[in-house]
Amino acid sequence: MSETPDSVVRTYIENHRAAFLDDLVEWLRIPSVSAQPEHTADVRRSADWLAAKLKATGFPTAEVWETPGAPAVFAEWPSEDPDAPTVLVYGHHDVQPAAREDGWDTEPFEPVIRGNRLQARGAADDKGQVFFHTLGVRAHLAATGRTAPAVHLKMLIEGEEESGSPHFKALVEGHTERLATDAVVVSDTGMWAEDTPTVCTGMRGLAECEIELYGPDQDIHSGSFGGAVPNPATAAARLVAALHDEHARVAIPGFYDGIIELTDRERELFAELPFDEERWLRTAKSTATYGEAGHTTLERVWARPTAEVNGIGGGYQGPGSKTIIPSSAMVKLSFRLVAGQDPDHIEKAVRAWTAEQIPLGIRHEITFSGSTRPCLTPLDHPALQSVVRAMGRAFQQPVRYTREGGSGPAADLQEVLDAPVLFLGISVPSDGWHAPNEKVELDLLLKGVETSAYLWGELAESPRQAH
Amino acid sequence: MSETPDSVVRTYIENHRAAFLDDLVEWLRIPSVSAQPEHTADVRRSADWLAAKLKATGFPTAEVWETPGAPAVFAEWPSEDPDAPTVLVYGHHDVQPAAREDGWDTEPFEPVIRGNRLQARGAADDKGQVFFHTLGVRAHLAATGRTAPAVHLKMLIEGEEESGSPHFKALVEGHTERLATDAVVVSDTGMWAEDTPTVCTGMRGLAECEIELYGPDQDIHSGSFGGAVPNPATAAARLVAALHDEHARVAIPGFYDGIIELTDRERELFAELPFDEERWLRTAKSTATYGEAGHTTLERVWARPTAEVNGIGGGYQGPGSKTIIPSSAMVKLSFRLVAGQDPDHIEKAVRAWTAEQIPLGIRHEITFSGSTRPCLTPLDHPALQSVVRAMGRAFQQPVRYTREGGSGPAADLQEVLDAPVLFLGISVPSDGWHAPNEKVELDLLLKGVETSAYLWGELAESPRQAH
């Protein structure tokens, strides 16, 4: 089934584990916080560090790519077999802000290893998961006797993911030839649980808009005029209230057009996951589930589109009261999209629906910001099955399937490079992404190394698929 | 019909007009802005000035009454007829903030007379309208040969009306014996138009609440959790959307309980007023009317209760977007009430209705702040007819009827002193209350003096009415 003797891989990893961790700790010490201007130089230092490390790993090419914001790192290691498939690994080297006083019990940029845990900002999101590929590819070479990977291996590690990847799509569009690939491997996600290895098969897309509603030219007196003119805050509220029908389905005509519905097999696979609603609710910091009728919670967050209000505001919000009819109100809406939905179609549908909802006497303006397409790789896609096999060999357990409810730049890679997106992540929900005391489980991190070591051979052997 | 020869009154006013205006200008120079701490001493100076002026006018008693905030002025001038009715005049000596840079074309506290206009902060709201009673009572005495008014005349001029009268009700409750009266005359309103003298017959009441809605314990990620837990901003929006039915009637069960409906005669009288919708909309700074089905705009603002959202907020309201399900949301609601509605009943109804609207998984808290009762004097009330007659003699025109959509401390006087409230105001909509270039029309101000001069005789002659 595979050209790589697994025991050789494991021994290689064991022998190089200490140096690997030393290197990762060195990288984690660089506070590459893209959102904070005082760390601009650190983000650049992080990019330079990574490019040098990838060169030392053996990548013949490792470059820092400039953007109008923070730099990305691109590396390339061609296979000796010119017919080998090309694979592009995506991750990011910037991290979320972190400060001791946010609730960390250690300094966030002074990594600490305690038992099975490496605690530091970026340990899981995303430096640890980017970095496992460096030891992975060395183990792959060691076990196969190759001097270059079984695939044409490329890596694109961006520096602005935690700032919303504002320049990422343009960066990809500007380098389509060098980034050309048969598949994208995203290592910036997680798996279900420590004891449940999973492969993610897709992410939801995202469309976002802000709607301003204008009523009276200025705030007017609710005594003198109340009850006789339209109130823009009421109009905003009615708009939000009308977003869903009584089955919690989005009521915007055309919203569900083209959706690739879950197959029975996918619903079964979701249902087989050990889902504990009480535990999920604790993660959601909520006390009840609520959503589209006829779907489970996992289906709702992974495979069904949403309309959520992220912000609403209008009139007086300070202490006490102010008897006004406000002059304006605002809602910020976001729509999570699933495979088959087109952000441009959604924008048209939302605009048309909104215009119909707004009453006489209220003027409105809608602004859509950049959207993200959904991405989904079919369960039977050969490249996806390669990831499943590699992970199964590393974990020596059955691998199950998840999806991701969030949205990410992976969709830009899928769209611009016209390649399927695969997700290889070993992070677990307790890793505390964006939170204090972020950590990675060391044994899972090394399973990531091992999966990476198997993956290039698996992908090289898998049948190509037209996409 | 009257004991006062009108020509004597007019001559008296003409002879004393210059001194009257000099005094008013002196008072208007005192920047008695109750809302601004730097004017605390000015508000006190204003009270002292007024008390001294009322003494000079002839009131045997004129006192400054302390409150925990700004002082009020109380004055009393008993009739020589012990059986005469008692009348309490209400007004206020504090003013709205004003600064030249707000758009005034003169200094707001340096009064200017140009043609028929006296421009200064407080000229109409409310010093001019308080002050016309001083010359009015002198003219009344001069024309009737009396040495004391035909009624037991009291005045209560508060110093915090522009700050929401926070201590007014307690002040009245603390002096119920000295304030005891058969009727209250409020001179802090206006009339329909320069050429349309009107008497106001009631004001709407007010109940106000703030509702906080709590969802997740903190903002959560709309990708990871969107579509599967209740969103408190959505719940807030639905609450506001559910406030009204499709006829724009308030949908809260019990809301309309006990309302004293408009009589056909009142609706006719409203309809007779020269109402120009385009002009009204300009005043409302709005482009369309909207309100309860089956009622005209004037009925809606004067005689129908309302539910308005004065503020709504939740989630992210800054620039750009933030893909969260917010942890909480808030709405501020106010309800204008009409005669027959009880604020305590409304509070109960709103609390019960809100509890029913809130979905599982959302916790809520409602806080009601101080309420104001509605007040209404029936058209055929003898004291009201006295005001109409006095005004008709002064204006030599038919007097029509209005109501006031706003709410005011007059309702506290009605409630605590158990006396009907009458409104005698000569201000017109163009006077610019709370706005730059506030002014009063001098000829209307002198009609106020004249109406006041006739009113005490009219009231003394009117039949007493049990209330």
Chai-1 contact restraints between the chains, C-beta under 6 A:
chainA,res_idxA,chainB,res_idxB,connection_type,confidence,min_distance_angstrom,max_distance_angstrom,comment,restraint_id
A,E208,B,S321,contact,1.0,0.0,6.0,A-B,restraint_1
A,P216,B,K285,contact,1.0,0.0,6.0,A-B,restraint_2
A,P216,B,S286,contact,1.0,0.0,6.0,A-B,restraint_3
A,D217,B,K285,contact,1.0,0.0,6.0,A-B,restraint_4
A,Q218,B,K285,contact,1.0,0.0,6.0,A-B,restraint_5
A,I220,B,A284,contact,1.0,0.0,6.0,A-B,restraint_6
A,I220,B,K285,contact,1.0,0.0,6.0,A-B,restraint_7
A,S222,B,E308,contact,1.0,0.0,6.0,A-B,restraint_8
A,S222,B,S334,contact,1.0,0.0,6.0,A-B,restraint_9
A,G223,B,G405,contact,1.0,0.0,6.0,A-B,restraint_10
A,G223,B,G406,contact,1.0,0.0,6.0,A-B,restraint_11
A,G223,B,S407,contact,1.0,0.0,6.0,A-B,restraint_12
A,S224,B,G405,contact,1.0,0.0,6.0,A-B,restraint_13
A,S224,B,G406,contact,1.0,0.0,6.0,A-B,restraint_14
A,F225,B,A284,contact,1.0,0.0,6.0,A-B,restraint_15
A,G226,B,T306,contact,1.0,0.0,6.0,A-B,restraint_16
A,G226,B,E308,contact,1.0,0.0,6.0,A-B,restraint_17
A,G226,B,R336,contact,1.0,0.0,6.0,A-B,restraint_18
A,G227,B,G291,contact,1.0,0.0,6.0,A-B,restraint_19
A,G227,B,R300,contact,1.0,0.0,6.0,A-B,restraint_20
A,G227,B,R304,contact,1.0,0.0,6.0,A-B,restraint_21
A,G227,B,T306,contact,1.0,0.0,6.0,A-B,restraint_22
A,A228,B,T289,contact,1.0,0.0,6.0,A-B,restraint_23
A,A228,B,G291,contact,1.0,0.0,6.0,A-B,restraint_24
A,A228,B,T297,contact,1.0,0.0,6.0,A-B,restraint_25
A,A228,B,R300,contact,1.0,0.0,6.0,A-B,restraint_26
A,A228,B,V301,contact,1.0,0.0,6.0,A-B,restraint_27
A,V229,B,A284,contact,1.0,0.0,6.0,A-B,restraint_28
A,V229,B,S286,contact,1.0,0.0,6.0,A-B,restraint_29
A,V229,B,Y290,contact,1.0,0.0,6.0,A-B,restraint_30
A,P230,B,Y290,contact,1.0,0.0,6.0,A-B,restraint_31
A,N231,B,E308,contact,1.0,0.0,6.0,A-B,restraint_32
A,A233,B,V309,contact,1.0,0.0,6.0,A-B,restraint_33
A,A233,B,I312,contact,1.0,0.0,6.0,A-B,restraint_34
A,T234,B,V240,contact,1.0,0.0,6.0,A-B,restraint_35
A,T234,B,V309,contact,1.0,0.0,6.0,A-B,restraint_36
A,A237,B,A237,contact,1.0,0.0,6.0,A-B,restraint_37
A,A237,B,V240,contact,1.0,0.0,6.0,A-B,restraint_38
A,A237,B,A241,contact,1.0,0.0,6.0,A-B,restraint_39
A,R238,B,A241,contact,1.0,0.0,6.0,A-B,restraint_40
A,V240,B,T234,contact,1.0,0.0,6.0,A-B,restraint_41
A,V240,B,A237,contact,1.0,0.0,6.0,A-B,restraint_42
A,A241,B,A237,contact,1.0,0.0,6.0,A-B,restraint_43
A,A241,B,R238,contact,1.0,0.0,6.0,A-B,restraint_44
A,A241,B,A241,contact,1.0,0.0,6.0,A-B,restraint_45
A,A284,B,I220,contact,1.0,0.0,6.0,A-B,restraint_46
A,A284,B,F225,contact,1.0,0.0,6.0,A-B,restraint_47
A,A284,B,V229,contact,1.0,0.0,6.0,A-B,restraint_48
A,K285,B,P216,contact,1.0,0.0,6.0,A-B,restraint_49
A,K285,B,D217,contact,1.0,0.0,6.0,A-B,restraint_50
A,K285,B,Q218,contact,1.0,0.0,6.0,A-B,restraint_51
A,K285,B,I220,contact,1.0,0.0,6.0,A-B,restraint_52
A,S286,B,P216,contact,1.0,0.0,6.0,A-B,restraint_53
A,S286,B,V229,contact,1.0,0.0,6.0,A-B,restraint_54
A,S286,B,G361,contact,1.0,0.0,6.0,A-B,restraint_55
A,T287,B,G361,contact,1.0,0.0,6.0,A-B,restraint_56
A,A288,B,L360,contact,1.0,0.0,6.0,A-B,restraint_57
A,A288,B,G361,contact,1.0,0.0,6.0,A-B,restraint_58
A,T289,B,A228,contact,1.0,0.0,6.0,A-B,restraint_59
A,Y290,B,V229,contact,1.0,0.0,6.0,A-B,restraint_60
A,Y290,B,P230,contact,1.0,0.0,6.0,A-B,restraint_61
A,Y290,B,G361,contact,1.0,0.0,6.0,A-B,restraint_62
A,G291,B,G227,contact,1.0,0.0,6.0,A-B,restraint_63
A,G291,B,A228,contact,1.0,0.0,6.0,A-B,restraint_64
A,T297,B,A228,contact,1.0,0.0,6.0,A-B,restraint_65
A,R300,B,G227,contact,1.0,0.0,6.0,A-B,restraint_66
A,R300,B,A228,contact,1.0,0.0,6.0,A-B,restraint_67
A,V301,B,A228,contact,1.0,0.0,6.0,A-B,restraint_68
A,R304,B,G227,contact,1.0,0.0,6.0,A-B,restraint_69
A,T306,B,G226,contact,1.0,0.0,6.0,A-B,restraint_70
A,T306,B,G227,contact,1.0,0.0,6.0,A-B,restraint_71
A,E308,B,S222,contact,1.0,0.0,6.0,A-B,restraint_72
A,E308,B,G226,contact,1.0,0.0,6.0,A-B,restraint_73
A,E308,B,N231,contact,1.0,0.0,6.0,A-B,restraint_74
A,V309,B,A233,contact,1.0,0.0,6.0,A-B,restraint_75
A,V309,B,T234,contact,1.0,0.0,6.0,A-B,restraint_76
A,N310,B,G315,contact,1.0,0.0,6.0,A-B,restraint_77
A,N310,B,Y316,contact,1.0,0.0,6.0,A-B,restraint_78
A,N310,B,K322,contact,1.0,0.0,6.0,A-B,restraint_79
A,N310,B,I324,contact,1.0,0.0,6.0,A-B,restraint_80
A,G311,B,G315,contact,1.0,0.0,6.0,A-B,restraint_81
A,G311,B,Y316,contact,1.0,0.0,6.0,A-B,restraint_82
A,G311,B,Q317,contact,1.0,0.0,6.0,A-B,restraint_83
A,I312,B,A233,contact,1.0,0.0,6.0,A-B,restraint_84
A,I312,B,I312,contact,1.0,0.0,6.0,A-B,restraint_85
A,I312,B,G314,contact,1.0,0.0,6.0,A-B,restraint_86
A,G313,B,G313,contact,1.0,0.0,6.0,A-B,restraint_87
A,G313,B,Q317,contact,1.0,0.0,6.0,A-B,restraint_88
A,G314,B,I312,contact,1.0,0.0,6.0,A-B,restraint_89
A,G315,B,N310,contact,1.0,0.0,6.0,A-B,restraint_90
A,G315,B,G311,contact,1.0,0.0,6.0,A-B,restraint_91
A,Y316,B,N310,contact,1.0,0.0,6.0,A-B,restraint_92
A,Y316,B,G311,contact,1.0,0.0,6.0,A-B,restraint_93
A,Q317,B,G311,contact,1.0,0.0,6.0,A-B,restraint_94
A,Q317,B,G313,contact,1.0,0.0,6.0,A-B,restraint_95
A,S321,B,E208,contact,1.0,0.0,6.0,A-B,restraint_96
A,S321,B,K332,contact,1.0,0.0,6.0,A-B,restraint_97
A,S321,B,S369,contact,1.0,0.0,6.0,A-B,restraint_98
A,K322,B,N310,contact,1.0,0.0,6.0,A-B,restraint_99
A,T323,B,S334,contact,1.0,0.0,6.0,A-B,restraint_100
A,I324,B,N310,contact,1.0,0.0,6.0,A-B,restraint_101
A,K332,B,S321,contact,1.0,0.0,6.0,A-B,restraint_102
A,S334,B,S222,contact,1.0,0.0,6.0,A-B,restraint_103
A,S334,B,T323,contact,1.0,0.0,6.0,A-B,restraint_104
A,R336,B,G226,contact,1.0,0.0,6.0,A-B,restraint_105
A,L360,B,A288,contact,1.0,0.0,6.0,A-B,restraint_106
A,G361,B,S286,contact,1.0,0.0,6.0,A-B,restraint_107
A,G361,B,T287,contact,1.0,0.0,6.0,A-B,restraint_108
A,G361,B,A288,contact,1.0,0.0,6.0,A-B,restraint_109
A,G361,B,Y290,contact,1.0,0.0,6.0,A-B,restraint_110
A,S369,B,S321,contact,1.0,0.0,6.0,A-B,restraint_111
A,G405,B,G223,contact,1.0,0.0,6.0,A-B,restraint_112
A,G405,B,S224,contact,1.0,0.0,6.0,A-B,restraint_113
A,G406,B,G223,contact,1.0,0.0,6.0,A-B,restraint_114
A,G406,B,S224,contact,1.0,0.0,6.0,A-B,restraint_115
A,S407,B,G223,contact,1.0,0.0,6.0,A-B,restraint_116
